[in-house]
Amino acid sequence: MSAYLGLAMSLLVAAAGVAGLFAFHRLSAVANNPLVSKPFTSGWIPEQHALSRYHARYYPVTLIFLAFDVEMLFMYPWAVVVARLGASAVIEMFVFLGVLMAGVVWAWREGAFKWA
Protein backbone atom coordinates (compact mmCIF):
# COMPACT_ATOMS: atom_id res chain seq x y z
CA MET A 1 0.00 0.00 0.00
CA SER A 2 2.86 2.40 0.74
CA ALA A 3 4.15 1.92 -2.83
CA TYR A 4 0.97 3.48 -4.16
CA LEU A 5 1.06 6.32 -1.64
CA GLY A 6 4.02 7.97 -3.42
CA LEU A 7 2.26 7.66 -6.77
CA ALA A 8 -0.95 9.11 -5.36
CA MET A 9 0.91 12.01 -3.77
CA SER A 10 2.73 12.74 -7.06
CA LEU A 11 -0.56 12.79 -8.95
CA LEU A 12 -2.11 15.01 -6.29
CA VAL A 13 0.79 17.49 -6.44
CA ALA A 14 0.66 17.53 -10.26
CA ALA A 15 -3.11 18.12 -10.28
CA ALA A 16 -2.79 20.88 -7.67
CA GLY A 17 -0.04 22.51 -9.73
CA VAL A 18 -2.13 22.45 -12.89
CA ALA A 19 -5.17 23.81 -11.03
CA GLY A 20 -3.05 26.53 -9.46
CA LEU A 21 -1.60 27.60 -12.81
CA PHE A 22 -5.07 27.66 -14.37
CA ALA A 23 -6.40 29.77 -11.49
CA PHE A 24 -3.41 32.13 -11.77
CA HIS A 25 -4.08 32.54 -15.47
CA ARG A 26 -7.74 33.33 -14.84
CA LEU A 27 -6.85 35.92 -12.24
CA SER A 28 -4.12 37.63 -14.26
CA ALA A 29 -5.63 37.47 -17.77
CA VAL A 30 -5.89 40.79 -19.56
CA ALA A 31 -8.90 39.87 -21.71
CA ASN A 32 -11.46 37.09 -21.63
CA ASN A 33 -11.23 36.54 -25.38
CA PRO A 34 -7.74 37.49 -26.62
CA LEU A 35 -8.63 36.83 -30.29
CA VAL A 36 -11.21 39.61 -30.26
CA SER A 37 -9.20 42.07 -28.20
CA LYS A 38 -6.16 43.86 -29.60
CA PRO A 39 -3.16 41.82 -28.40
CA PHE A 40 -0.87 42.61 -31.32
CA THR A 41 0.22 45.57 -33.44
CA SER A 42 0.53 47.77 -30.37
CA GLY A 43 -3.19 48.10 -29.76
CA TRP A 44 -4.18 49.03 -33.30
CA ILE A 45 -7.36 47.49 -34.62
CA PRO A 46 -6.35 44.42 -36.65
CA GLU A 47 -7.15 44.43 -40.35
CA GLN A 48 -7.93 40.73 -40.39
CA HIS A 49 -8.51 37.90 -37.95
CA ALA A 50 -5.36 36.60 -36.28
CA LEU A 51 -6.01 33.00 -37.35
CA SER A 52 -6.76 33.73 -41.02
CA ARG A 53 -3.51 35.41 -42.06
CA TYR A 54 -2.01 32.46 -43.92
CA HIS A 55 -3.32 30.98 -47.13
CA ALA A 56 -3.97 27.24 -47.28
CA ARG A 57 -1.29 26.75 -49.94
CA TYR A 58 1.42 27.27 -47.30
CA TYR A 59 0.44 24.18 -45.32
CA PRO A 60 1.83 21.53 -47.74
CA VAL A 61 5.14 23.40 -47.83
CA THR A 62 5.09 23.49 -44.04
CA LEU A 63 4.56 19.72 -43.91
CA ILE A 64 7.46 19.17 -46.29
CA PHE A 65 9.65 21.39 -44.11
CA LEU A 66 8.65 19.37 -41.03
CA ALA A 67 9.47 16.12 -42.83
CA PHE A 68 12.98 17.34 -43.57
CA ASP A 69 13.30 18.75 -40.08
CA VAL A 70 12.50 15.32 -38.65
CA GLU A 71 14.96 13.84 -41.11
CA MET A 72 17.70 15.94 -39.55
CA LEU A 73 16.67 14.73 -36.11
CA PHE A 74 17.40 11.19 -37.29
CA MET A 75 20.59 12.08 -39.13
CA TYR A 76 22.45 13.61 -36.16
CA PRO A 77 22.47 10.44 -34.01
CA TRP A 78 23.05 8.38 -37.15
CA ALA A 79 26.19 10.42 -37.89
CA VAL A 80 27.53 9.56 -34.44
CA VAL A 81 27.17 5.78 -34.84
CA VAL A 82 27.68 5.29 -38.59
CA ALA A 83 31.40 4.52 -38.27
CA ARG A 84 30.71 1.85 -35.68
CA LEU A 85 27.80 0.21 -37.54
CA GLY A 86 29.38 0.25 -40.98
CA ALA A 87 27.76 -0.25 -44.36
CA SER A 88 24.41 -1.43 -43.01
CA ALA A 89 23.84 1.98 -41.40
CA VAL A 90 24.62 3.73 -44.68
CA ILE A 91 22.19 1.49 -46.57
CA GLU A 92 19.47 2.10 -43.99
CA MET A 93 19.95 5.87 -44.24
CA PHE A 94 19.72 5.80 -48.03
CA VAL A 95 16.49 3.79 -47.78
CA PHE A 96 15.15 6.38 -45.33
CA LEU A 97 16.18 9.22 -47.65
CA GLY A 98 14.60 7.39 -50.58
CA VAL A 99 11.28 7.25 -48.75
CA LEU A 100 11.53 10.98 -48.04
CA MET A 101 12.38 11.73 -51.66
CA ALA A 102 9.35 9.72 -52.76
CA GLY A 103 7.28 12.08 -50.60
CA VAL A 104 8.94 15.11 -52.19
CA VAL A 105 8.28 13.76 -55.70
CA TRP A 106 4.64 13.17 -54.76
CA ALA A 107 4.34 16.70 -53.35
CA TRP A 108 5.96 18.09 -56.50
CA ARG A 109 3.47 16.23 -58.69
CA GLU A 110 0.58 17.48 -56.56
CA GLY A 111 1.77 21.07 -56.99
CA ALA A 112 2.82 21.79 -53.40
CA PHE A 113 5.74 23.90 -54.61
CA LYS A 114 3.66 26.18 -56.86
CA TRP A 115 3.21 29.58 -55.26
CA ALA A 116 0.72 31.14 -57.64
C-alpha positions in Angstrom: 0.0 0.0 0.0 2.9 2.4 0.7 4.2 1.9 -2.8 1.0 3.5 -4.2 1.1 6.3 -1.6 4.0 8.0 -3.4 2.3 7.7 -6.8 -1.0 9.1 -5.4 0.9 12.0 -3.8 2.7 12.7 -7.1 -0.6 12.8 -9.0 -2.1 15.0 -6.3 0.8 17.5 -6.4 0.7 17.5 -10.3 -3.1 18.1 -10.3 -2.8 20.9 -7.7 0.0 22.5 -9.7 -2.1 22.5 -12.9 -5.2 23.8 -11.0 -3.0 26.5 -9.5 -1.6 27.6 -12.8 -5.1 27.7 -14.4 -6.4 29.8 -11.5 -3.4 32.1 -11.8 -4.1 32.5 -15.5 -7.7 33.3 -14.8 -6.8 35.9 -12.2 -4.1 37.6 -14.3 -5.6 37.5 -17.8 -5.9 40.8 -19.6 -8.9 39.9 -21.7 -11.5 37.1 -21.6 -11.2 36.5 -25.4 -7.7 37.5 -26.6 -8.6 36.8 -30.3 -11.2 39.6 -30.3 -9.2 42.1 -28.2 -6.2 43.9 -29.6 -3.2 41.8 -28.4 -0.9 42.6 -31.3 0.2 45.6 -33.4 0.5 47.8 -30.4 -3.2 48.1 -29.8 -4.2 49.0 -33.3 -7.4 47.5 -34.6 -6.4 44.4 -36.6 -7.2 44.4 -40.3 -7.9 40.7 -40.4 -8.5 37.9 -37.9 -5.4 36.6 -36.3 -6.0 33.0 -37.3 -6.8 33.7 -41.0 -3.5 35.4 -42.1 -2.0 32.5 -43.9 -3.3 31.0 -47.1 -4.0 27.2 -47.3 -1.3 26.8 -49.9 1.4 27.3 -47.3 0.4 24.2 -45.3 1.8 21.5 -47.7 5.1 23.4 -47.8 5.1 23.5 -44.0 4.6 19.7 -43.9 7.5 19.2 -46.3 9.7 21.4 -44.1 8.7 19.4 -41.0 9.5 16.1 -42.8 13.0 17.3 -43.6 13.3 18.7 -40.1 12.5 15.3 -38.6 15.0 13.8 -41.1 17.7 15.9 -39.5 16.7 14.7 -36.1 17.4 11.2 -37.3 20.6 12.1 -39.1 22.4 13.6 -36.2 22.5 10.4 -34.0 23.1 8.4 -37.1 26.2 10.4 -37.9 27.5 9.6 -34.4 27.2 5.8 -34.8 27.7 5.3 -38.6 31.4 4.5 -38.3 30.7 1.8 -35.7 27.8 0.2 -37.5 29.4 0.3 -41.0 27.8 -0.3 -44.4 24.4 -1.4 -43.0 23.8 2.0 -41.4 24.6 3.7 -44.7 22.2 1.5 -46.6 19.5 2.1 -44.0 20.0 5.9 -44.2 19.7 5.8 -48.0 16.5 3.8 -47.8 15.2 6.4 -45.3 16.2 9.2 -47.6 14.6 7.4 -50.6 11.3 7.3 -48.8 11.5 11.0 -48.0 12.4 11.7 -51.7 9.3 9.7 -52.8 7.3 12.1 -50.6 8.9 15.1 -52.2 8.3 13.8 -55.7 4.6 13.2 -54.8 4.3 16.7 -53.3 6.0 18.1 -56.5 3.5 16.2 -58.7 0.6 17.5 -56.6 1.8 21.1 -57.0 2.8 21.8 -53.4 5.7 23.9 -54.6 3.7 26.2 -56.9 3.2 29.6 -55.3 0.7 31.1 -57.6 
